[in-house]
Amino acid sequence: MRILLVSTRMGIGGAETHILTLARQLKLRGHHVCILSAGGAYLPALISAQIEHVTLPLDRKDVSSVIKSSKAIWKIATEGRFDVVHAHGRIPAFICGMLSRRDGFPPFAVTAHGFYDPKPPRRALTLWGRRTIAVSEDVKSFLIEKYKLAPESIDVIINGVDTNVPEHQPSSRLRIVTASRLDDDTALCPTLLCELMPRIRKDFPELDPTLTIVGGGSKLSATREAARLANAQSPGAVTVAGSVLDMPSILARADIFIGSSRAALEAMAASVPVILCSDMGCDGVVDETNLRRAEETNFTCRGGAPTDLEALRLAIERLLCLTPRERSLYGAFGRAYVTRRASASLFAEKTLAFWQDLIEYERGGVMLCGYFGACNAGDDATLEAVLSSLPHLPKGIVPIVPAHKSDALPSGVRAIGRYNIPKIKKELAKTRLFILCGGTLLQNSTSNRSLAYYYYLSDLAAKQGARVMIYAGGIGPIIGDEAAYEAVYAVENADTVTLRDPDSLELLKKLECDVSGIAVTADAALNTPPLGLPPSILDRLPAGREFFAVSVRPLGGLRRGKNSRSSKEISEMISSAVRVIADRRNAIPLFIPFAPEDVKECRAVCSKTERRIVMPLMHPGHIVSLIAKCSFTLGMRLHSGVFSSVAGVPAIMIAYDPKVAAFARHAYHPAPLDPDAEDFSMRAIVSAAGSLYSNMNAARQTLAARTSELVKNTKADAILAERLYRGEL
């Protein structure tokens, strides 16, 4: 991977050390890293590690410097063909954020190392990438609250430090080290320690404690003056080392470290007991009681107890009263934490994974196209099953669904109007994978408009550059030459095609479609997990009774043969059969609607049945659980058979449509009944139920074995979709 890191400068500081550590780890892993900054004290370290650096005036806000930096970053990022650009600091983030709005700029992200002032005009000059890294949970919360960033766009990756440190160098004196920037907002702890050291030396003369202060800044002179006053009271108490590049060597000679943030983590990595203290608070000795809170604030003590002499004295004396062995246990505790949670290696791996997701995200989204958002249990189950089969999509990818109603979709799915073609076109321009799913979409038995719609969208998706997959689709009925052309074209134009039943494959062969590479799998909704039934449903079911499920649907809008029975005739036959079965078995039929239009039909069919229960519209998982309580299913809806398979309950399917019969045969349910056949009657339905009851155990065993096979087949669809998205097919 080619990675461009853009920083304000590379002087001594927490963010700069963060970048240096990351760059070294990336270099060790074979990645190409280039750093752009205004330069600084770490340049020799970059050169030593053979990390490319380009000096730009990224620490300056004047217009000419910003323009110069902007031109250089664009040229380097685009001509250098970098895979990702990552900014650290407000000025780099602003410049890269503006450049990222232009076509051709690599995927762009930002790390928030702390709290960026959200007040105008700085707020308007603070830009974020599509994805952001926060170094702690409280920084993430700040970005969400103050900058209104979407929570899913922010990853928390805590700082990582090198665990390969020099061995501890023992001494007869107890050595205390503190390190931080020495500026107005960071010099409180060193100043208080200078004031405190004479008393510490007086109270623990046998330890002969000393203090070394590391850091530079605007308060360096004032700190040296505070050290001079301490040494006047207790000679040799305090040494001010100023800025140093080799902090590991300093820590190798430390017995106690006092400080915060990255410096504290580095001390923990060196097995030095740490007292967390900064201008923002004093959390005391790092142990199991405060470690979690420390991590949530990036070890900065934000929100901790106020920092004062008394708090510092108590924390120091807590460690000084211990034996060297007892103190070493605190050091070992800190190192174990860093090794487990905050090592440079782990930090680099998490950041690489973040970038990989970002790159994948920038390549495009996913559009799922089917008859969604209409509160149809079968279509809802298919959508949820396809979504759950794609768990490895890059973080931040929000599947898009052309749908009737957005509030009828699962959470995490974005809907656009089914007939809002301009908006669909706009989304397809950013779509990498177009999945045609949701059952039998390539058919024109209901109307020619349905086939034309899905044919048009799949063709448009391909022309816009998206990869196209027909996901466990059903084909037919196809009526007429024009419809045949559209169906065949849609199939042959797709990159990957899987079908949910063999009948669909046979129909394509008859249409002289090229079926090479097409696999027969199974209906995606076979992966619908059962859900516990709520009390409102359970209360309707009398205890100790036998139930059987009934699924009916209106047929008025369906195109049927000229000799077909009317919808009313079929309903009356089913109604009579249900009454007979209920009487013979002393069982209660549970009428289960699968779509809003089924409710009226259920009530009409069951109106002459004394003992019956009409259920409300339910979630697919609840329907599965309800069918599991039944002895068998009498179903017209295709997914009444699918959910029966999941529940392990045989289904007698009334095949008003070839797809229903196709599924029944494919799933090894009892032979389906054709309502247009001459021998279809109330008696035929009752006879089929009687035959099933007499062979129920064998039917259940056969169904269970077959369902297990079909569920395994559905896994192939998910694998193909994943590979297609990643460009492996």
N, C-alpha and C positions, 0 to 999 in steps of 0.2 A: 504494500500500500504506500502511496506517496502522500505525505502529510505536511501541510503548511501551517505552522504555529505562528500567530501574530501577537506580539506583546508590546506594551508601552516601552519597556526597557528590560535589560537583563542585569540589573544591579542586584545587590544583596537584599533579599526580602522573601516573604513567604510565597507569594505568587510566582516570583522568579525561580525560587528553588523548586517549586511544584513543576514548572516547565522544564527545568534542567533535568530533574529526576525522570520525568516522563520521556523526554527526548532520549536520554541514555538507555532506558528500558526498550524503547521502540527500536533504537539502533541495534541493540543486542539481538532483537528478534528479526532482524533483516529488513526492516522497513526503511524507506528513505524519508528523512526528516529535514525540513528547512525551517529556520526560525528567522522571522523579521522583527527587528526591534531597533531602538535608538542606541543599543549597545550598553555596556556597563561592566561591572567587576567580574561577571561570570563568562565573559568572552574567552579568556584563556582555557576555562574548563570545557567550553564548547569545542574549541579548536583541538584540545587534547583528546576529546571523544570523537573527533572527526565528524562533527555535526555542522552542516552548512549553516551559515549565518549571513544575512544581508542587513546592512545598517540603513535605516530610514528614520526620518524625524517624527516618529510615532509618539513622542512625548510632548509634541508641540501642537497647539490648537489654532495657530494662525492659518489663514486661508491658503497661503502659498505652500505651507508645509503639508496641509491636508491634501491639496491637489497633487503635490509631488508624491506623497505616500500612496494616494489612490491610484495614480497611473502606474506606479511600480508594482503594486500588489496585483492589479489586473493583469499586467504583462506576465509577471512571475506565475500567478495562479493558472492562467489559461495556457500560456505557451509551455509551461512546465508540466501540464497535464496532471495536476494534483487531484487526488481522489477526494480530498476533504480539506477545508480551511477552518481553523479553530482559533477564535480570538480570545485574548485575555486582557481585560481593561476596557475602559469606556471609549477611548479614542479608536483603538483597533476595531472594537465592535461596531462603532458608528460607521467607520469607513467600509469595513467588509460587509456590513448590513446593507449599505447603499449599493455596493457592487453586486450583491447577491440578487438584486432585483433585475439585473440584466441577464439575458440568455447567455449561456455558456460559462457562467461562473460556477465553480464546484459547489457541492453541498456544504453548507455553512452552519457552524454552531458556536456557542459562547459558553465560557465558564464564569459563573458568578462566584467570586471568592469572598464576597461579603455583602454588606447592605449598601446598595447604590442609591444615592439621594433621588427620591422620586418627585421632588418639587420642580416646577418650571424655573428656568428653561432647560435644566439638565434632563428632565424626564423626556423631553422631545428629542434630545440628542442621544438617548440610551436605546440602542437597537439590540434585538435578540435574534438568534437564528431560529430556524424551524424547530430545533431542539436545543435544550440548554442543560448544562451540568451545574448543579448546586453542590457546594462542598459540605453542606450539612442540611439537616431537616429544617432548622429554623430559617436558613437562607431560602429554601424552597418555599416555605410558608410566606415569607416576605415577598417573594416574586409573585406568588399567586394573589396575595392581598393588595399589594401596592402597584404592581405592573399588570395585573389581570392576565397573567400567563395561564394557559390551560395546564392543569396538574399533570395530564398525561404527556405533556411536552417536556417535562423536567425530570431528569434522572439525578439522584443523589449518589455521588461517588466521593467518598471521603479521601482526604489526602493520603498518599502512600509515601513511605520513607524507606530508605535503604536499610536492610537488616544486616548487611555485610559491614560490620564496624570493627574498629581496633579493639583489642583486649583491654580490659580495665587495668590501669597502672596504679597499684596500691601506694599509699603514703602514710606516714605517721600522723599527718594532720588531716582533719575532716574538711573537705573542700566543697564549698557551695558555689554553684554556677547559676547565673541568670542571663538570658539572652532575649533581646527584643529590639525593635526600632526605638530610638530615643527621641521621640517627638512629643508634641503637646498632649496627644491622646494615648501615649504608650509608655511614658517614662515614670509613672507613679510607683510601680513595684520596685524598680531599682533604687529610686529615691528613698522609699521607706526602708529598704534593706540596708542602705548606708546608715540611716539613723538607728537601725536596730542592731547592727553588728557589734558595737561596743558592749551592749548588754549581753548578747549571746556569748561573746568570748568570756565575759566575766562570770556568767552562770555555768559555763561548761569549759573551764580552763584545761581539763584533762584531754579534751578533744582538739584544742588549739584550732578552732574553726576559722576559715578564711572565705572571702567572697570574691568571685571574679565576675565582672560585668562585661557582657559582649554585646556590641551593637553600636550603630552610629546614627546620627540625625541631628536635628536642630537643638536638642537638649543635651548633646554630648558634653559641652563645656559646663553646663549646670550640674551634670552628673559627676563630672570630675571634681567639681568644687565640693559636692556632698561627700565624695569619697575622701577628699583631703581632710574635711572636718572629722570624719570617722577615724581616719588614721591618726589624727592629732590626739584623739582620746585613747585609741588602742592601736599602736603602731603595727603595720602589716595586715590590718583587718580587711582592706578592700583594694582590689586591683581593677582598673578600668582598661580592658583590652582593646576597646574600639571595635571597628568592623573587622571580621576575620572570614577567610574563605574556607578554612579547614576546621569546621565545627566538630567533626567526629573526633579529632585529636583533643580538642578541649573537653569533650564529653568523656573521653577515655580517662581523664584525670579528675572526674567529678564523682562525688559521693552522694550529693543531693542536687537536684535541679529545680529551680523555681521559675516558672514562666507559663506560657500558654501557646495555643495553636500548633503550628508545624514544629516549632522548636521543642515543644513538650513531647510530641510524638517521636522526634529524633532522639531525645533523651531516653524515652521508654524503650526504643529499639536498642539502645546501648546498655540496657539493664540498669539504668540509674533511677532510683526512687524519685518521683515527681510530685511537686506541690503546684497545683494549678492556680495561677494568680495572674491577673491583668488589671488594667484600668477599669474593666467592666465588671469585675467581681473576683471573689476568692472562693474557690471550691475545695481547697484543702488538698490533703494527700490523695493521690489517685489510688482507689481500691474498688472493690466490687460494689460499694454503696453509691458511688457517684459516676461510674464509668459510662453508664447508658446516657445520663444527662450530658456528660462531657462530649460524647460522640454527637449528640443531637445539636450541639452548638459549635461543632468543629473545635472543641477544646479551647474555646475563647473565654469561658466563664460568663457569657452573656446571661444576665438574669440571676447570677449567683449572689452570695452574701457580699456586702460592701467590702472593698479592699481597704484595710486600715492596719495600723501597727499591731493591734491586739490579735486580729485574725491571723496575720502573718506569724507573729510570735508563737501562738498556740500550735500552728501547723508545723513550724520548724522544731519546736520543742518535742512534739509528738515523735518525730523521727530521731532527734538527738538522744532521747531517753532509751532508745532501743540499742541492742547489741549490733555489731556489724552483720552478724548472721541474720538477725531479725530484719534489719534494713534491706538486706539482699533479697529477702522474700518479696518485698514490694517491687524491687527492680525486676525480679523474675516474672512477677505478675504483669507488669507493664510490657515486657518483651513478648510474653506469650500472647497478649492482646494484639500487639502490632503484627506479629507473625501471622496470626489468624485472620485479622480484619483490615490491617492498614499497611501491609508491605508494599514496597514499590512494584513488585511483580504482580500482585493482585490488582493494584491500582491501574497498571498498564493494561492488563487483560480486560478489565471492566471498561476502560476507555476505548479500547479497540472494538469491543462488542458494541458499544454505543455508536461508534462511527460506522460500523458495518450496518447497523440498523438504519442510521441516518442515510447512508448511501442507497440502501434498498428502498427506503421511504421516498427518496427523491426520484427514483426510477419510475414511480407511478403507483396508483392505487388499484383497488379491485371493485368492479361493479358486478353485482349479482342481479340477474334479470329473470323474473318469473311473475306469476300472478300473486303478488304479495300485497299485504296491507288491506286485505278484504275480509279479515277475520275468519278465514277458512282454515280449519285445524290441520288439514293435510298439507297445505302450502306453508303454514306457519311451522309445522314440524320439519318440513324439508329445509326451510331457510335456517332454522336453528341447527339442524344436523350439518348442513354445509359449513356454517360459521364455525361450529365446534370442531370440524375436521381440519380447519386451517389455523391451528394455534401458533404456528411458527412464522406468521406474517410479521414483518418488522413493526416494532412498537410505533404507534402513532398512525398506522394505516387504519382508516375508518371506511369499512365497506359501504358502498353506495348502492341503493336499491330504488329503481323506478317503482313507485307504489301508489296505491290509492290514498292511504292515510298513514302519516308518519307515527301517530300514537299507537298504531296497531303492530308496530315492529319491535323486535327485541332491542334492549338498550345497547348502545355502542354501534348502531347502524344509522346511517344518514339517508334520508329519503328525498327523492326528487319526484315531482309529478310525472305520472306515467306518460302524459301527452305533452309535457313541456319539452318539446324537441330541441329548441335552442339551448336550454340548460343541459339537457342530456348530451348534446354535441360538445358543449364546453367541458363537461366532466369527462367525456370519453377522450378528449385531447390530453388529459392527465392520467388516463387509466392504462395500467399495464396488463391487467388480466380481466377479461370479460367472461363471466360464467353464465351460461344459459342453463337454468335449473328450475325445479319446481314442477316436474311431472311432464305431461304430454302437452308440449307447447307447439310443436310442429305438426299441426292438424287443422282441418277446417270443417269438422263435423258440426261445431257450434256456429262458426261464421268464418268467412274468408278474412275478416279483419284481424282475427287473432294470429293466424299464420303470417299474414303480411306484416304485422307489427314486429313479431320476433325475428322474422327473416330480415326486415329492414334494419333493426338494431344490431343484429349480429354482423351484417354486412358493413354497417357504418363503423362498428367497433374495429373491424379488420382494416378498413380503409384509414382509420385514425391511428393505426399502428399498434393497437392492443392485441395481445394474444387471446384467442377465442377458444373456449372449451364448452362443449355440450356435456353437462355433468349428469350422468345417470338419466338421460332423457328418454322420453317415450315418443314414438313416431306413429302418426295416423289417428283416425282414418284420413286418407288423402283422397279428395274428390276433384277430378278434373286435371287437365294437362298443366295449366298454369300453376296450380297448387303443387303438383308433382315437381315442376321445375324449381319452385321456391324452396321446397323442402330439401331436395337433392343438393341444390346450390348451397344452402345453409350448412348442410352436413359436410360437403366436400370442401367448403371454404374454411371450416373450423380447423384449428391446429390439433386439437385432441377431442375425440368423441368416445363417450361410454354410454351404453344403453341399459335400461333397467329390466328389459325382458327380451327373450329370443324372438318374440313375434315382431318387435320393432325392427330387428335385424333382417328378418325374412321380408318384411315390407320394403325395406330399402333395396334389397336384392331384386325384388320384382320391379322396382322403379329404375333399375339399372344404375344404381348408385355405386361408386367405388367404396366397398366396405373393408378394404384392407386396412389393418391397424385398428379397427373398431372392436372394442371389447364389450361383452355383456356382463354387467355387474349386478346391481340390485338397487331398489329404491332407497334413497338416502335416509328417509324417515324411519327405516328399520333401526336406526341408532337412537330413536327417541327414548330417553330414560323415563321410567315410571316415577310419578311424584305421589307423595302421601296425600290421600283424599282429605279435604277440609271437612270440618263438622257439618257444614251446610249441605254437603253431599251425603255423608255417612248417615245423617239423621233421616234421610229419605228411604233408607234401605232397612226393611223389617228383618229382624234377627231370625236366623234359622231357616230362611227361605232360599229356594233355588231361583237363580236369575238367568236370563239369556238376553243378549244385546241385539238391538234392532237399529239399523241405519237406513233411512229412506231419504230420498231427495226428489224435488220436482223435476219433471222431464219436459215440461212445456216448451222450453226454448231450444231443445236439442233437435238436430236434423235426423230424422229416422226414415226408414224405407216406407214405401207407399202401402205395404201390407202390414205395417207394424201396429201392434195394439196401442190403444190410447193410454195416456198417463193415468186416466181415471180407472181403466180396466185393471192395469197393473197394481194400482194402489188397493183396489178392492180385493184382488187375489191375495196380496200380502197381508192385508188386514184380516181376512178370513183365516189364513194359515196361522197367523200369530195367535188368534183366539183358540184354534184347535190345539196347537202345541202347548199353549199356556194351560188349557184344561187338562190335557192328557198327562202333563208333567207336574201339574199343580205348581207351576212356576210363574214368576213375574217377569214380563218383558220390560227391559229398560230401553226406552227410546232415546237415542243419543244423536242430537243434531251436530253436524260437522261444520255448518256454515249458517249464517242468519236466515237464508232462504229455506233451510231444512226445518226450522221450528214449526212453521205452519203445516208443512207436510206431515211431520211427526204427529201433530195433534189430530190431523184429519184421519190418518191411518189407524191410530189407536182409539178413535172416538167410540168404537163399538166393542172395545175390549174392556171388561170390567176391572180386572186387576192389571194395572199398568202404571208405570212411572215415566214421566217425560222429564228428562234432564235439561238443565240450562246449557248454554254454550260454555265449553270448558277449555282449559289449556290441554294441549296434546298429551302431556305427561299424566294429567288426571284421567283422561279418557283411557289410556293404557291401563292404569291401575283399576279403573272401574270395570273394564272388559275382563281383567284378570279374575274378577269375582263371578264371572258368568260361565255357564257350561259351554255355550257356543255363541257365535255371532251370525245373524242373518243380515247381510249388508248389501247395499247398493253403492255406497261410496267406496272408491278404491281404497282409501286410507282406513276404512273400517277393517279391511283385510290386512293392511300393513300393521295397524296397531294390534290386531288380534294375533298376528305372528309374533310381535314383540311380547305380548302377554302370554303366549303359549296356548292360545284358545283357537280351535278350528273355526273356520268361517265358511258358511254357505253363501257364495256371492251370486247376486242377481245381476248378470252382466248386460246392462243396458248399453254398454260401450265396449268395444273390443279390448280396451286397456284393462278393464276389470277382469275379464276372462283370462287375459294374458298374465296378469299378476297371480291369479288363483292357481293357474297351472305352474307358473314359475316357482311359487312358494310352497307347492304341495298341499294346498288346501283341498277339501272335497271338490268334486267336479262342479264347475259353475253352472248356473241355470240361465238359459237364454230366454228372455221374456218374449221374444218374437218367434220362438219355436212352437210348432203345432201342439206339442205335448206339455207346454208350460201351463200350469194351473195351480190352484190352491192345493190340490192333492199332490202335485209334483213337489211342492215346497215341503209339505208335511212328510211325504215319503223320504225326501232327502234328509230331513231332520231325524226321522226314525232310523234310517240307515247309519247316520252318524252316531247316534246314541248307542246303537248296538255294537259299534266298533270304536268307541271313544278312546280307549287307552292306546290302541295302535295308532289312531289318528293323531293323538297328542304327541306320541313319541316320534312319529314321522315328521310332524311339523317342527318340533324342537330341534331335531337334527338338521333339517333343511334351513331353518332360520339361522342357526349357528354358521352354516356355510355361507349364506347370503350376507350376513353381517361381515364376515371376513372379506367377501368380495367388495363390499363398500369401501374398505380401507384402500383398495387400489385407486379409487376415484380421488381420494385425498392426496395420495402420493403423486398422482399425475398432475393435479392442480398445483401442488407445491413446486414440483419440478418445472412446470410450465411457467409459473411466476418467476422463478429464478433463472429462466433462460436455458435450462438444461435439456429442453426438448425442442 
